[in-house]
């Protein structure tokens, strides 16, 4: 159809996730490798395998009948759903499987199995003037305030080395986007966001305001404008490297596309796939 026929029609919204936006922000070259060229990841990291195993177990734990939502069930779910890729050898994998099962069991002891989440691994979405935003949330809880009004809480599980801080939660673009998307999708207010760090049994939360959420959305729009402009030129045949410049730094050692990025190789060492595991 001739483009002139479509004059006056609203522009197509740019589809993105928080991960897509933060990938551009961290390194446009990695954005190009991942979202434009769609290069496969060069390796599987052991800490990602461990984290995915725990996330999957917590997802499946909530699908159990009430009487099955126990610490023992959590151990079984991690053990039988264990992802072995990325570990140095069988002994390391077995050791971390045990540790992951134990910390998942300890975590579910803090949960009330009779209180159903509003969503588990729930996809939520919203639109802005220019964007179609989607995200997948680990868990969405519902709480009642002193006046009996229902609101939603975003819960994001973390299994990495470092315990999160309040700054991490307050400044997280992803958590803010999830909150806005949950409000739109589930038709209930959502301003509370939380990171649950299983290795240290730490829960760090932040209560957004409408103003702070709006600022995060404005930031998302700004990031997306840059990324979309580069993507449009690339899809139109403009292959200039300067459209998606590399931003070398500490994250390069962990980049899934380090093997095809000379700039990243120049500032980082080649890590073993199990380098992200905690030392203790």
Secondary structure, 3 states (H helix, E strand, C coil): CCHHHHCCCCCCCEEEEHHHHHHHHHCHHHHHHHHHCCCCCCCCCHHHHHHHHHHHHHHHHHCCCHHHCCHHHHHHHHHHCCCCCCCCCHHHHHHHHHHHHHHHHHHHCCCCCCCCCCEEEEEEEEECCCEEEEEEEEEEEEEECCCCCEEEEEEEEECCCCCCCHHHHHHCHHHHHHHHHHHHHHCCCEEEEEEEEHHHCEEEEEECCHHHHHHHHHHHHHHHHHHHHHHHHHHCCCCCHHHHCCCCCHHHHHCCCHHHCHHHHHCCCCCCCCCCCCCC
